[in-house]
Amino acid sequence: MQTTENNTYFKGRGAQLNPNNKFNLHGYVREYIEVLDEEMILNEKTEIINTYPKTIINKVDSEDIGLAYSLNPYQGCEHGCIYCYARNTHEYWGYSAGLDFERKIIVKQNAVELLEKHFSSKKWKPMPIMLSGNTDCYQPVERQLEITRRILQVCLKYKHPVAIITKNALILRDIDVLKDLARLNLVHVMVSITGTDEDVRQKLEPRTATYKNRFKVLEALSTNNIPCGVMVAPIIPGINNHEIPSVIELAAKAGATSAGFTIVRLNGSIGPIFKDWLLKNFPDRADKVWNQICDSHGGKVNDSRLGVRMRGEGKMAESIKQLFKISKERFMKEEKFEFNIGSFNYKAGEAQLSLF
């Protein structure tokens, strides 16, 4: 924790606030620090909270999302990306969308067993499942728990298609399973890369892999014939929009054969958390960045309109779209990928049971 004359800055964390959860009737918050005799004691360590849900596959009813199902082994994310839309979901668990989101990681301990049970059902019609639709399945806690690795092994066992999006180089630990999935056209990986400036990354996404290592991830995946692409998301006007060409060029050189983007939107509690971060890290351009985000979403920073919310509208949004399009046409040779759905075998678990 770093203390300055005017405020406290939590190094290694994205959010610098822990606002009250709107669903809670009571809670402790640091809103009037000038009347405190001493600093409130805040636990800065990451806390792991085990849960045992009844279901694990989520149906995604949105025309903005390319895949119909997602699976999240973890809720909350230690990566600390300040813009993360998943912050709001932490409030449903009774926690704050701010520092709690980064420090209280909810682990679905029975995720693998639930997935195998789901795949064994005759009623399940195979469709690609996204790891993860909410928080990163390769965040730091995965190194010890290996839930994502075991999920991939179940997908391989049942020959079920799976899509992955991550910004952590830990995915390379599972290159052996990914190679086996790729041989059957059962996996596609998107690596999220928001820029090339490390100084910005350390403020924007403090506990993620470096940009350099993410490009290395793309190179390793491509070398091993694992289909991969780059997700330049989110684009934040005035922060990283100028880096679109360099990200796509470097990603293409590393072997990415597809690219996507979204424009930042600050729904719910994310707005004030992001604004506080912006004022503390980029005070010289905070107003400009904020106004350009508003200009991209009809005058507001939040946007829930289907078909519009991801790409935005207005002059700034249009300039971002054009820059992305031109960069992709110039640097990347796209290759169409189709998941193999026909090889799925819901009886895969029976062979193992027969041994006993």
N, C-alpha and C positions, 0 to 999 in steps of 0.2 A: 504494500500500500504506500503510495507516494503522496505526501502532503505538500501543498503549495500554500501561498499566502491566502488565497481566496477559496480554495476547494480541495477536496481529496480526490485523488485519481487512483483507481485500482488497476495497477499494471497487470497485464496478462488477461484482462477481462475486457469485453466489448462494452457492455452496458455499464454506466457509472451511477445508475439509479436502481432502486428496488421499490417501485411504486406499489401502492396498495392494490390488491386484487379486488376488482369490482364486484366479485361474487362473495367476498368475505364481509361479514357485518363488523368484525373486529380485527385489528391488526396493528403491528408496530411499523411506523414509517418515520423517515428522517425528513420532515417537511419544514420544521422551524429550528434549525440547528443553532441559531443565534441565542436561543433561550436555554440551551442545555449547559449544565455545569461541566460536563465531560462528554466525550464522544460515546455514542452508543456502541456497544460491542457487537461487531459483525463477524460471523464465521466466514473466513475467506476460503476454507478448504472445500473441495468437491465432496459431496455426500451422495452415496449410492443408495437408492431406495428400491427394494425388490417388490415386484408385483406379479400376480398370477392371473392374467385375464382369461376370459372364457372363449374369446375368439381372437384371431390374429390377422385375418385378411380384411382389408377395408375396401369397399366399393367406392370408386371416385365418380361422382355424378357431376362432371364438369366438361363442357366442350373445349375448355382451355387446356386441358391435360390430355396428352396423347394416349395414355394408358388408362385402363378401366379399373385396375386394382393396385393397391399398395400394401406394403408390409413395413411396420416400424418396430424394430426390436427395442429401440430406446426412445424415450420422450425427454425433452430437454437436451441441450448439446453443449459440451464443454468447449467447442470451437469458438463460441462467443461472437459469431458474426452479428454485428449491430443491427443489420437490416432484416434479419431472418423473420419471415412471416409466421414461422412456427412458434414464435414467442407467445403469441396470444393463446395457443392451445394449452400452455402451462397453467393458465388460470383455471382451466377446468379441473385440474388436479389439486387445486387449492393453493397454488404458489404464485409468485410474482412473475411477470413477463420480463423483468429486468435481470438483476443479478441471480435471482433464484433459478432462472432458466439455464444459466451456465454452471451453477453450483449444486443444484439438486437434480441428479440424473436418475430417471425412473427406468428400471430395467425389467423387461418382460421375461422372466426367468424360464417360463414354459413355452416360449415362442416356437422352438424347434419341434416339440411334441405336438403342439397345436397344428403346426403346418403339416406334419406327416399325417395326422388324423384327417385334416382337410383334404389332402391329396388322395387319401385312401377311399374317399366317398365316391360312390358311383354317380352321385348327383353333380359332382364338380366338372364343369366344362373348362378345359385348360385355356387360359388367356395369360399373356405376359403380366407378371407382377413386378411392380417397381419397388426396389430397395434404395432409398426409402422415400416415401411421399412427403415426409414431414421433417425429420431430423436425420443427420448423417449416420448411416449404418457403420461407418468406419471411424467414428469419433474415438478419442483416446481410450475410453473404457473397454472398447472392443479388443484391444491388445491382450488384455487378461482374460476376458470372458469368452471370446471366440464364438459368440452367438451367430454373427453374420456368416462366419466360415461354415458353421454347421448347417445353417439355412441353405447355403449354396450346395453343400453336400447332399441335402435332401432333394433339392431341385435336380441335381445330377442323377440321383438314385431313381427318381420318378420320371426323368427326362422332361422336366417342366421348364418352360421359358421364363427367364428373369432379366429385368433391366436394372442397371445400377447407376446411381449418380452420387458422386463423392468429391471431396476436395482434400482427401487425406491419402498420403502415399502408402499407408498401411495396406491398401488393397493389393499391393504387390506380394504380400505374404501369402495370398491365396492364388497365386498365378497358376499353380498346379491344377486346382479345381476349375479355374476359369478356362484354362486350355482345353480341358476335357469337355466343358460345356460348349465352348466355341466350335469344337469339331462337329458338333451336332446342331449348330446354329441355334443354340439355346440361350445365348447371352449377348448383351450389348451394354457397353459402359460409356457413360458421359462423365467427363471430368470438368468440374466447375472451376473456371479461371477468370477472375474479375479484372486482371491487369498484369503489369510487369514491374511495378514500382513497389519494392519491398517495404519502404517506409510507410506507404499507404496501407499495404496489407497488414502490417503489424498493428495498426490502429483499427482497421476495418474488420479484420478476421484474425484476432490475436493468437489463437491456438490451432491454426490450420497449418498444413504443410506449406513450405515456401513455394512461390510461383515457379521457381527453377525446378523444384522436385516434382511439381505437378506436370510440367512438360516432360520430365523424365518418365513419369507414369505413362503418359500417352505413348512415348517411344517404346517402352517396355511392352505395353499391351500390343501395339502394332507389330513389333518384332515377333511376338508370339502368336500372331494371327488372331488376336482377339479384337473384334470390331469395336471401334471407339470413336468418340467425338468430343467436342468441346462445348460447354455451356457458358457463354459469356453473360453471366447473370448474378446479381442484377446490375443493370447499367444505371449509375447515379449521375445525373447531369452535373457537370462542374467538378466531379471527383474522378471518374474513370471513363467517361464516354470517348475521350480522345484516344484511349488505348485499344479500342476495338480492332483497328487494322493490325497492330503488332501482335495482339493475342491470337488472332486467326492465322496470321502468317506463321508464327512460331508453332502453333498447334498443328497446322497442315504439314510443316516440315517434320514434326515429330510423328506424324502418321495418322492424325485425325482425319476422318472422311465425312464428317457431318458437323454442323454447328447450329446452335440456337442462342436466343437471347430473350431477356425480359427487362422491362424498365421497373425500377424500384417503386413500390407502393407501401405506404406506411399506415396500415389499418390498425384500428383499436389502440392498444397501449403502446404500440411500436412508435407512433408519432412523437410523443413527448420524450421517450427514451432516446430516439434517434436525434431529436433536436438538441437535447442536452449534450450528447456526444459530439454533434456537429459544432456547437459553440465552443466546446472545450478543445477540440482538435483542429478545427479550421475556422477560427474566429474572423479571419480576414475575408472569407467568402461565404460565411454561413447563410447570410440573407439571400445571396445570389443562388446558392444551391437549393435552398428551401423554395424559393420562388419558381425556379425552373422545374422542380418536382411538381409543384402545384400546376404549372402551365401544362404539364404532361398528363394531368388527370382532371381536366375540367375545372381547375381552380382550387382543388383540394389535394392533400397529400394521400388521402385514402381513396380507394377505388375498388368496388366490388362488382362492377358491371361485367357480366360474361361477354367474352369476345373482345373486350376493350382493356380490361384491367392489366393484362400481362404486357401489352405493347404500347398502351397509352395513346394519346391523341394530341393534336396541336403541332406547332412549328418545331419545338424541341424534339418531340417524339418522332416526328417525320424525318428530321435530320439524322436521328439515331438509326432509324430503319434504313435510310438510304446509305449511310456509312457502313452499316452491317452488310447490306446487300452487295455493295460495290467491293467490299473487302473479301467477301466470300467468293464472288465471281473472279476476283483477281488472284487469290492465293490458294483456294481449295478446290480440289476435284472431288465432288461428292459422290458417294457410292450408296445406292439404295440397299437397305438391310431389311430382311423379312425373317421373323421368328419362325422356328420350326415348332408347330403345334401338334403335328400328326404323330410324333413319337411318344407322346405322353402315355404312361402306363400306370393306372391307379392300383394295379395288382402288385406293384414292385415290392411292397412290404410283405406280401404273402410268402415270397421265396425265402425271406429271412426267417419268418415264423416257422416255416416247414422244417428248418434245421433242428428245431427243438421238439 
